[in-house]
Amino acid sequence: MKVDFVVYPEHQRAFTADASFKEDGKKKPIVIFTHGFKGFKDWGHWNQLARYFEDLGFVFIKFNFSYNGTSVEEYSDLHDMEAFGQNNFSLELDDMQALIDLLHDTNGPLNQKELDLNRIYLVGHSRGGGAVILKAAEEPRVKAVVTWAAVSRYDNRWEELHMEHWKQEGVQWVQNFRTGQKMPLYYQIVEDFEKNRHRLDIPKVILNMHQPLLLIHGEEDETLPIQMARDLKSWKKDAHLVLLPQADHSFGGKHPYEEEELPEATKVAADLTIDFFRKHA
């Protein structure tokens, strides 16, 4: 079954989430899946991925970051470019915290009889991979973490931009090649990063992350180089690194994705993820 619900974080902009699971009254491990930059919870093959985890006995929760460009009223694709431009990494961590806290709320939208709150796992794709590392470091209720094609730091590409011009203008524009949208990045994201570097600097924060970590990266990733996964591994020595041959950044997925079966690379990544979580039950 699939349960749609809304989360209300302290910063006041609500966001949508859904949970896929077999309703049988038995407590099941929880997987929270975090999308990446220009992503959203119903992108591509993420719904098929949710069903795959559901069939194998998990509660699979995916959600839209509150400022990812969706809204509670229209959450199936990106449309609110002003919200997108106002997003930052601190807001994303606050969203994840609100979701984790809601799972522990006995009056929350999910039946507590279905949830094993001692087994909360995080999976993050792309920029979301950075977010799950940071959240795990500050949230001891997370049991283990898996990243799929994760960023190794948030500021690594800013040096390619004209920072002074960005600061003066207050905005940079990025192209969404799928939709043709021009998407704003307001300079506030840089200011928030500098202000909260102690919380957002992945190379340093990962040193305080005590949970088991599995890093999965495609050898044919056209967006984020394999070196990012190797860097994460170098900072967290006990992390496990798996490179998937012939896997691209989205592990074979695209939007829209109209197949019933998962792409082969995604299925391999999912099976590796499930085995890792079962190992750390």
C-alpha positions in Angstrom: 0.0 0.0 0.0 1.0 3.6 -0.4 0.3 6.4 2.1 0.6 10.0 1.1 1.1 12.6 3.8 2.3 16.1 4.5 5.2 17.2 6.8 5.2 20.5 8.5 8.8 21.6 9.5 9.5 24.4 11.9 10.5 26.8 9.0 6.8 26.7 8.0 6.9 25.5 4.3 5.3 22.1 4.2 6.3 19.3 1.9 4.8 16.1 0.6 6.0 12.5 1.3 4.7 9.0 0.7 5.3 5.6 2.3 5.1 2.3 0.6 4.7 -0.9 2.7 2.8 -4.1 3.2 0.2 -3.4 5.9 0.4 -6.5 8.0 0.7 -5.2 11.6 4.4 -6.2 11.8 7.2 -3.8 12.5 9.3 -3.3 9.4 12.6 -1.5 8.8 12.3 2.0 7.4 14.2 3.4 4.4 14.1 7.2 3.8 15.0 8.0 0.3 16.4 11.5 -0.5 16.4 13.0 -4.0 19.0 15.2 -5.6 19.4 18.6 -7.2 16.5 19.3 -9.6 15.0 16.1 -8.4 11.7 15.2 -6.7 10.1 12.2 -5.1 8.1 11.0 -8.2 11.0 11.5 -10.6 11.7 8.7 -13.1 11.7 5.3 -11.6 11.6 6.2 -7.9 8.0 4.9 -7.6 9.1 1.5 -9.0 12.0 1.6 -6.6 9.6 2.1 -3.7 7.5 -0.9 -4.7 10.7 -3.0 -5.0 11.6 -2.2 -1.4 8.0 -2.7 -0.3 7.9 -6.2 -1.8 11.1 -7.1 0.2 9.7 -6.1 3.5 10.6 -2.5 4.0 8.7 0.7 4.7 10.0 2.9 1.9 9.5 6.6 2.4 10.4 9.2 -0.2 9.7 13.0 0.0 10.1 16.3 -1.7 12.4 18.8 0.0 10.2 21.7 0.9 12.1 24.1 -1.4 12.8 21.8 -4.2 10.4 23.5 -6.6 7.3 21.5 -5.9 4.4 22.5 -3.5 1.9 20.6 -1.4 -0.8 21.4 -4.0 1.4 20.4 -7.0 4.1 17.9 -6.2 4.5 15.8 -9.3 7.1 18.0 -11.0 9.0 21.2 -10.5 7.1 24.4 -11.0 7.8 26.9 -8.2 11.1 28.5 -9.3 11.1 31.1 -6.6 11.0 28.3 -3.9 13.8 26.5 -5.8 15.9 29.5 -5.7 15.4 29.9 -2.0 16.5 26.4 -1.1 19.6 25.7 0.9 21.4 22.9 2.6 20.3 23.8 6.1 16.6 23.7 5.0 17.1 20.3 3.6 18.6 18.9 6.8 15.7 20.5 8.7 13.2 18.8 6.4 14.8 15.5 7.1 14.7 16.1 10.8 11.0 17.0 10.6 10.3 13.7 8.8 12.3 11.6 11.2 10.6 13.2 14.2 7.2 12.7 12.6 7.8 9.0 12.3 8.2 8.9 16.1 4.9 10.8 16.6 2.3 8.4 17.9 -0.3 10.7 16.4 1.5 10.8 13.0 0.1 9.7 9.7 1.8 6.2 9.8 0.6 3.4 12.0 3.4 2.8 14.6 2.6 -0.9 14.5 4.1 -1.0 11.0 7.3 0.8 11.9 10.5 -0.5 13.4 11.9 2.7 14.7 15.1 1.0 15.8 15.9 0.4 12.2 15.8 3.7 10.3 18.0 3.8 7.2 18.9 6.6 4.9 19.5 6.5 1.1 20.5 9.6 -0.8 21.0 10.1 -4.5 23.4 12.7 -5.9 23.1 15.9 -3.8 20.8 14.0 -1.5 23.8 11.7 -0.8 25.5 14.5 0.8 22.4 15.3 2.9 22.0 11.8 4.3 25.7 11.8 5.4 25.2 15.1 7.2 21.9 14.1 8.8 23.3 10.8 10.1 26.1 12.6 11.7 23.6 14.7 13.8 20.9 12.1 14.2 21.8 9.0 16.3 18.4 7.3 15.5 19.7 6.6 12.0 21.0 3.0 11.9 23.0 3.0 8.6 23.4 5.0 5.4 23.8 4.3 1.6 24.7 6.9 -1.0 23.9 6.6 -4.7 26.2 8.7 -6.9 26.7 11.2 -4.0 28.4 14.6 -4.0 31.5 14.7 -1.8 31.1 18.4 -0.9 28.6 21.2 -1.6 31.0 23.9 -2.7 33.2 22.0 -5.1 31.6 23.5 -8.2 31.2 27.1 -7.0 34.8 27.9 -7.9 33.7 27.4 -11.5 31.2 30.2 -11.1 31.8 33.9 -11.1 31.4 34.3 -7.4 31.8 38.0 -7.3 29.2 38.5 -10.0 26.9 36.0 -8.3 27.2 38.0 -5.1 26.6 41.3 -6.8 23.7 40.1 -8.9 22.2 38.0 -6.1 21.3 35.1 -8.5 22.8 32.6 -10.9 20.7 30.8 -13.4 20.9 27.0 -14.2 19.2 25.3 -17.1 16.8 22.4 -16.6 17.5 20.6 -19.9 14.6 18.3 -19.4 12.0 21.0 -19.2 13.8 24.1 -20.6 13.2 26.0 -17.4 15.7 28.6 -16.2 16.1 27.9 -12.5 17.4 30.5 -10.1 20.1 29.9 -7.5 20.1 32.9 -5.1 23.3 33.8 -3.4 21.7 33.0 0.0 22.7 29.4 -0.5 26.4 30.5 -0.3 25.7 32.7 2.7 23.9 29.9 4.5 26.7 27.5 3.7 29.3 29.8 5.2 27.2 30.6 8.2 26.6 26.9 8.9 29.8 25.4 7.7 30.2 23.5 10.9 27.0 21.6 10.0 27.4 21.4 6.2 31.1 20.8 5.4 30.9 17.2 4.3 34.7 16.4 4.5 34.7 17.4 8.1 31.3 16.3 9.2 31.7 12.8 7.8 34.5 12.3 10.4 31.7 12.5 13.1 29.5 10.0 11.4 29.5 6.8 13.3 26.9 4.8 11.3 28.0 2.2 8.7 28.2 3.7 5.3 28.0 2.2 1.8 29.0 4.3 -1.2 27.6 3.2 -4.6 28.7 5.0 -7.7 28.4 4.3 -11.4 31.6 4.0 -13.5 29.8 5.8 -16.3 28.5 8.7 -14.2 28.2 11.7 -16.5 27.4 14.2 -13.8 29.5 13.5 -10.7 33.0 11.9 -11.2 33.9 8.7 -9.4 36.6 10.6 -7.5 33.9 12.0 -5.3 33.1 8.5 -4.1 36.8 7.8 -3.6 37.1 11.0 -1.6 34.2 10.1 0.7 35.9 6.7 1.2 39.2 8.4 2.1 37.6 10.5 4.8 35.5 7.6 6.3 38.0 4.8 6.3 35.5 2.1 7.3 33.0 3.0 4.5 32.4 0.4 1.8 32.8 1.5 -1.8 31.2 -0.2 -4.8 31.7 1.0 -8.3 29.1 -0.3 -10.8 30.3 -0.8 -14.4 28.2 0.7 -17.1 26.0 2.6 -14.6 25.3 6.2 -15.2 24.3 9.0 -12.8 20.6 7.9 -12.6 21.4 4.2 -12.7 19.5 3.7 -15.9 16.5 5.8 -15.0 15.0 8.8 -16.8 11.9 11.0 -16.6 9.3 10.0 -17.4 10.0 6.3 -16.8 7.2 4.1 -18.1 8.6 0.6 -17.6 7.3 -1.6 -14.8 10.7 -3.2 -14.1 13.6 -1.3 -12.7 16.6 -0.6 -14.8 19.3 -3.3 -14.3 21.8 -0.9 -12.7 19.1 0.4 -10.3 18.2 -3.2 -9.3 21.8 -4.0 -8.6 22.2 -0.8 -6.5 18.9 -1.6 -4.7 20.0 -5.2 -3.9 23.4 -4.0 -2.6 21.5 -1.5 -0.4 19.1 -4.0 1.0 21.9 -6.5 1.8 23.8 -3.7 3.5 20.8 -2.7 5.6 20.0 -6.3 6.6 23.6 -6.8 7.6 23.2 -3.8 10.0 19.8 -4.7 11.4 
